[in-house]
Amino acid sequence: MKHARSLLVTALGALAALVAIPPAYGQNTIKVGVIAAFSGPFADYGSQIEAGMKAYMKEHGDSVAGKKVELITRDTKGPAPEVAKRFAQELITRDKVQFLAGFGLTPNAMAVAPVVSEAKVPMIISNAATSSITTKSPYITRVSMTIPQIAEPLAQWALKNGIKQVYTVVADYGPGIDAETQFTKTFKEGGGTIIGSVRTPLQSPDFSATTQRVKDAKPQAVFVFLPAGQQGISFMKSFNERGLGEAGIKLIATGDITDDHVLEAMGDPTLGMITAFHYSAAHKSPENEAFLKAYAAANDAKAGAPNFMAAAGYDTMHVIYEIAKKLDGNIDGDKAMAAVKGMKWTSPRGPVTIDPETRDIDQTVYIRKVERVNGKLANVEFDKIPDVKDPGKK
């Protein structure tokens, strides 16, 4: 019995040591493990992030610092923390990846944090937007955004434009709770009133009862945060079927709901909708033009229109390439994280900086209105708030 116990302890010790071993310097390939949903209701998350990564590699080449760059994808099929954690362990120990990236959903990113801490492998968040994620490991940085970073400017804009009574509707998980918390805090501090709130299930929500409750409460506006994709389409359908717009209720939201990737599918009911966000495919800049061109060249028509996740995938690869250049291709976790702190560049969305203290991204937040541009629906920017930090970490 003692012998068996001793063998078990030895085996566990060996496994722990294996997880802690950083990838070898001698590799001729820089391997990036991409953990995201590539199938199921959140399939667009993984496909858009990967499409953005491919766009960067199409534009800048598939080698950096003399080494080939390889993407290794793993499909979580949705919010599946234990699956994401297992994939991370396998990618580090078996595939010897030097970076982990992707992470469209907060629960999956949270689950992987202790794995990268143990292994000292840099982890780049390409979407998951709960403020606290980067506090869970010193080896995590983020190139997307946090929901409080978007919700605060939107609350300020609403107050300045005469909206004093709001009903909030958010998805019941980390980013949704962040959205509700930050919007409510900023709105109330500015003299506004929250007259009701609803948290909807993350998976398969039915919005008919929710929109009826909002209509019955008769607010000036409803503030909405929902995961990008199908849920925005479903909410807008219910919003219109229940006649909220006709009742004079404005809809203001984080930009997830008018995601560029599904905007055409949502149709004319979105016209005039006000959102706050960090990226729009309609953003006018040479950098965004280059991104859109590279995206089209790197992906087939099935990829659809690029959205904010594709832009974040593109920026994820920018960070990886810049780290590789600074370290001459020899990726060490601690040196990589030192290199990323304070990194600045002009993204397709505009100027961005990785905050050296939080390892989160500082960026411009834009106020946008859905309009038709050259016959197609677009999120047209008409106001901006530059250099926005994550207020969740103030």
WOJO-V132828 format. One record per pair of residues at least 24 apart in sequence whose C-alpha atoms are under 8 Angstrom apart, sorted by the first residue. I is the first residue (numbers start at 1). GAP is how many residues later the second one is. D is the distance in whole Angstrom. If there is no record, write none. Layout:
[[I/GAP/D] [I/GAP/D]]
//
This chain:
[[18/75/6] [19/70/7] [19/73/7] [19/74/6] [19/96/8] [19/99/7] [19/100/5] [20/98/5] [20/99/4] [20/100/7] [21/98/6] [22/74/8] [22/76/8] [22/97/6] [22/98/7] [22/99/7] [22/310/7] [22/311/7] [23/69/8] [23/73/5] [23/74/7] [23/75/6] [23/308/8] [23/309/8] [24/72/8] [25/305/5] [25/306/7] [26/304/8] [28/39/5] [28/40/7] [29/38/5] [29/39/5] [29/40/6] [29/41/7] [30/37/6] [30/38/6] [30/39/5] [30/40/6] [30/67/7] [30/68/6] [30/299/8] [31/38/6] [31/39/5] [31/40/6] [31/41/7] [31/65/7] [31/66/5] [31/67/6] [31/68/7] [32/37/8] [32/38/6] [32/39/5] [32/40/6] [32/65/6] [32/66/6] [32/67/5] [32/68/6] [32/69/7] [33/38/6] [33/39/5] [33/40/6] [33/41/8] [33/55/8] [33/58/6] [33/64/6] [33/65/8] [33/66/6] [33/67/5] [33/68/6] [34/37/7] [34/38/6] [34/39/5] [34/40/6] [34/66/6] [34/67/5] [34/68/5] [34/69/8] [35/38/6] [35/39/5] [35/40/6] [35/41/7] [35/49/7] [35/52/7] [35/53/8] [35/65/7] [35/66/6] [35/67/5] [35/68/6] [36/37/8] [36/38/6] [36/39/6] [36/40/6] [36/41/8] [36/42/8] [36/66/6] [36/67/5] [36/68/6] [36/69/8] [37/37/8] [37/38/5] [37/39/5] [37/40/5] [37/41/5] [37/42/8] [37/67/7] [38/36/8] [38/37/5] [38/38/7] [38/39/6] [39/36/7] [39/37/8] [39/38/5] [39/39/8] [40/37/5] [40/38/6] [41/36/8] [41/37/7] [41/189/8] [42/35/7] [42/36/6] [42/187/8] [43/34/7] [43/35/8] [44/185/7] [45/59/6] [45/264/7] [46/29/8] [46/56/7] [46/58/7] [47/256/7] [48/255/7] [48/258/7] [48/259/7] [48/261/6] [48/262/5] [48/265/8] [49/53/7] [49/77/7] [49/260/5] [49/261/5] [49/262/8] [49/263/7] [49/264/4] [49/265/8] [50/52/8] [50/260/7] [50/263/6] [51/244/7] [51/247/7] [51/248/6] [51/252/7] [51/259/6] [51/262/7] [52/243/6] [52/254/8] [52/257/7] [52/258/4] [52/259/6] [52/260/7] [52/261/5] [52/262/4] [53/257/7] [53/260/5] [53/261/5] [53/262/8] [53/263/7] [53/264/6] [54/241/7] [54/244/6] [54/245/8] [54/260/8] [55/236/7] [55/239/5] [55/240/5] [55/241/8] [55/242/7] [55/243/5] [55/244/8] [55/259/6] [56/235/8] [56/238/7] [56/239/8] [56/258/5] [56/259/8] [56/261/6] [56/262/7] [57/260/8] [58/236/6] [58/239/7] [58/240/6] [59/235/6] [64/257/6] [64/260/7] [64/261/7] [64/265/7] [65/259/6] [65/260/5] [65/263/6] [65/264/5] [66/263/7] [67/262/7] [78/27/8] [79/26/6] [79/27/8] [79/28/6] [79/29/6] [80/27/7] [80/28/6] [81/26/6] [81/27/4] [81/28/8] [81/29/8] [81/30/5] [81/31/8] [82/26/8] [82/29/7] [84/24/5] [84/25/8] [84/27/7] [84/28/7] [85/26/6] [85/27/5] [85/30/7] [88/24/7] [88/27/7] [89/26/7] [92/27/8] [92/29/8] [98/24/7] [98/233/6] [99/24/6] [99/25/8] [99/221/8] [100/24/6] [101/24/6] [101/25/7] [101/215/7] [102/24/5] [102/25/7] [102/211/7] [103/24/6] [103/25/6] [104/24/5] [105/24/8] [106/24/6] [106/27/8] [106/68/7] [106/69/7] [107/67/8] [109/24/7] [110/26/7] [113/24/6] [113/27/7] [120/213/5] [120/214/7] [121/211/8] [121/212/5] [122/211/6] [122/214/7] [122/215/7] [124/192/7] [125/191/8] [126/183/7] [126/186/5] [126/187/6] [126/190/6] [127/182/6] [127/185/7] [128/47/8] [129/46/6] [130/44/5] [130/45/5] [130/48/7] [131/44/8] [131/47/7] [131/259/7] [131/261/6] [131/262/7] [132/260/8] [132/261/8] [134/224/7] [134/225/7] [134/226/7] [135/223/8] [138/199/8] [139/194/7] [139/195/8] [139/198/6] [140/219/7] [141/213/8] [141/218/5] [141/219/6] [142/212/8] [142/217/7] [142/218/5] [142/219/6] [143/169/6] [143/172/7] [143/173/6] [143/211/8] [143/217/7] [143/218/6] [144/164/8] [144/165/8] [144/168/5] [144/217/7] [145/133/8] [145/215/8] [145/216/6] [146/29/8] [146/244/6] [147/28/6] [147/29/8] [147/31/6] [147/32/6] [147/107/8] [148/30/6] [148/31/6] [148/34/5] [148/35/7] [148/242/6] [148/243/6] [148/244/6] [149/216/8] [149/239/7] [149/240/6] [149/241/5] [149/242/6] [149/243/8] [150/104/6] [150/126/6] [150/127/6] [150/128/8] [150/215/7] [151/28/6] [151/31/6] [151/32/5] [151/103/7] [151/125/7] [152/30/6] [152/31/6] [152/34/6] [152/239/8] [153/123/7] [153/212/7] [153/232/7] [154/29/8] [154/98/8] [154/99/8] [154/100/8] [154/121/7] [154/122/6] [154/213/7] [155/28/6] [155/29/8] [155/31/6] [155/32/5] [156/30/7] [156/31/7] [156/34/8] [159/28/7] [159/31/7] [159/32/8] [159/33/7] [163/29/8] [163/57/6] [163/58/7] [164/27/7] [164/28/5] [164/29/6] [164/56/7] [165/27/6] [165/28/5] [165/29/6] [165/30/7] [165/54/6] [165/55/5] [165/56/7] [166/26/8] [166/27/6] [166/28/5] [166/29/6] [166/30/7] [166/53/5] [166/54/6] [166/55/5] [166/56/5] [166/57/7] [167/27/6] [167/28/6] [167/29/5] [167/30/6] [167/47/7] [167/50/8] [167/52/6] [167/54/7] [167/55/5] [167/56/6] [168/26/7] [168/28/6] [168/29/5] [168/30/6] [168/54/6] [168/55/5] [168/56/6] [169/28/6] [169/29/5] [169/30/6] [169/31/7] [169/41/8] [169/53/7] [169/54/6] [169/55/5] [169/56/7] [170/28/6] [170/29/5] [170/30/6] [170/54/6] [170/55/5] [170/56/6] [171/28/5] [171/29/5] [171/30/6] [171/31/6] [171/54/6] [171/55/5] [171/56/7] [172/27/5] [172/28/5] [172/29/6] [172/30/6] [173/29/7] [176/49/6] [176/50/7] [179/46/7] [182/210/8] [195/24/7] [205/26/8] [207/27/7] [207/28/6] [207/31/6] [208/30/6] [208/34/8] [211/27/7] [211/28/6] [211/31/7] [211/33/8] [212/30/7] [215/27/8] [215/29/6] [215/32/8] [215/34/8] [218/31/7] [219/30/6] [220/28/7] [220/29/5] [220/30/6] [221/28/5] [221/29/4] [221/30/6] [221/31/7] [222/27/7] [222/28/6] [222/29/5] [222/30/6] [223/28/6] [223/29/5] [223/30/5] [224/27/7] [224/28/6] [224/29/5] [224/30/7] [224/33/8] [225/28/6] [225/29/6] [225/31/7] [225/32/7] [226/30/7] [226/31/6] [227/29/6] [227/30/7] [228/28/5] [228/29/6] [228/30/8] [228/31/6] [229/27/8] [229/28/7] [229/30/7] [229/32/8] [229/33/6] [230/32/8] [231/26/8] [232/24/8] [232/25/5] [232/26/7] [233/24/8] [233/29/8] [233/32/7] [233/33/5] [236/30/7] [236/33/7] [236/34/8] [240/29/7] [258/121/8] [259/48/6] [259/49/8] [260/45/7] [260/46/7] [260/47/5] [260/48/8] [260/118/7] [260/119/7] [261/43/7] [261/44/5] [261/45/6] [261/46/5] [263/114/7] [263/115/7] [264/112/7] [264/113/6] [267/110/8] [270/100/6] [271/98/8] [271/99/5] [271/100/6] [271/101/8] [271/106/8] [272/97/5] [272/98/5] [272/99/6] [273/96/5] [273/97/5] [274/93/7] [274/94/6] [274/95/5] [274/96/7] [275/92/6] [275/93/5] [275/94/7] [276/89/7] [276/90/6] [276/91/5] [276/92/6] [277/88/5] [277/89/5] [277/90/7] [277/91/8] [278/30/8] [278/71/7] [278/85/7] [278/86/6] [278/87/5] [278/88/6] [279/28/8] [279/29/6] [279/32/8] [279/69/8] [279/70/5] [279/86/8] [279/87/8] [280/27/7] [280/28/7] [280/69/7] [280/98/8] [280/99/6] [280/100/7] [280/101/8] [281/25/7] [281/26/6] [281/27/8] [281/97/8] [281/98/8] [282/96/6] [282/97/6] [282/98/6] [282/99/8] [283/65/8] [283/66/7] [283/97/7] [283/98/7] [285/63/7] [285/65/8] [287/59/7] [287/60/6] [287/61/5] [287/62/8] [287/63/8] [288/59/7] [288/60/4] [288/61/7] [289/59/8] [291/57/6] [311/37/7] [311/38/8] [315/32/7] [352/35/8] [358/35/8] [360/30/8] [361/28/7] [361/29/8] [362/25/6] [362/26/5] [362/27/5] [362/28/7] [363/24/5] [363/25/5] [363/26/7] [364/24/6]]
//
